[in-house]
Amino acid sequence: MGGLRSEIMLEVLFDARGNLCGYQARCEGRVGAISARYRQLFEYAFRMKAAGFVLVHNHPSGDSRPSVQDIAATRALAAVARAMDVEFFDHVIVGGRAAVSMKRAGLIPGARV
């Protein structure tokens, strides 16, 4: 994923027992941009009866550090997930051979490390 030339986001879903219950490439974008709609993400999660999810996306630049846009979108998504009673476990950004967990970096409000 780190070597791709365009951005892609994966949604990985887990049931209440922590078992994988679905995964899907949610969207592709051009270099430096990705467009995802929260509604589509949650519709899929509800259809799969998911209790929580992890998002993973890449930065074709090779820089795994979260952008300002990544941080803002992740915080907004965390608020929606809380309102929908769905656990947002983590958002991982892959750049080249490195990855950053936004949860471990303290960038997902209310997440416990």
Residue pairs with C-beta under 8 A, 6 or more apart in sequence:
1 8
1 10
1 56
1 58
1 94
2 58
2 62
2 64
2 94
2 95
2 96
2 97
2 98
2 99
3 96
4 58
4 60
5 31
5 60
6 28
6 29
6 30
6 31
6 60
7 28
7 29
7 30
7 31
7 32
7 33
7 34
7 57
7 58
7 59
7 60
8 25
8 27
8 28
8 29
8 34
8 57
8 58
9 25
9 26
9 27
9 34
9 36
9 55
9 56
9 57
10 23
10 24
10 25
10 26
10 55
10 56
10 57
11 22
11 23
11 24
11 26
11 41
11 44
11 45
11 53
11 54
11 55
12 20
12 22
12 23
12 53
12 54
12 55
12 56
13 20
13 21
13 22
13 23
13 44
13 45
13 48
13 50
13 52
13 53
14 20
14 21
14 50
14 51
14 52
14 53
14 54
14 87
14 89
15 21
15 49
15 50
15 51
16 51
21 48
21 49
21 50
22 44
22 45
22 48
22 50
24 44
26 36
26 40
26 41
26 44
27 34
27 35
27 36
28 34
29 35
31 60
31 61
32 60
32 61
34 57
38 76
38 77
38 80
41 53
41 77
42 80
42 84
42 86
45 53
45 86
50 86
51 86
51 87
52 86
52 87
52 88
52 89
53 81
53 86
53 87
53 88
53 89
54 89
54 90
54 91
54 92
55 74
55 77
55 88
55 90
55 91
55 92
56 91
56 92
56 93
56 94
57 91
57 92
57 93
57 94
58 93
58 94
58 95
59 67
59 93
59 94
59 95
61 95
62 95
62 96
63 95
63 96
64 93
64 94
64 95
64 96
64 98
64 99
64 100
65 93
65 95
65 100
66 74
66 91
66 93
66 100
66 102
66 105
66 107
70 91
70 93
70 102
71 102
71 107
74 91
74 102
74 107
74 108
75 107
75 108
75 109
77 88
77 91
78 88
78 108
78 109
78 110
78 111
79 109
81 87
81 88
82 88
82 110
88 108
88 111
89 103
89 111
90 101
90 102
90 103
90 104
90 108
90 111
91 101
91 102
91 103
91 107
91 108
92 99
92 100
92 101
92 102
93 99
93 100
93 102
102 108
103 111
103 113
104 113
106 113
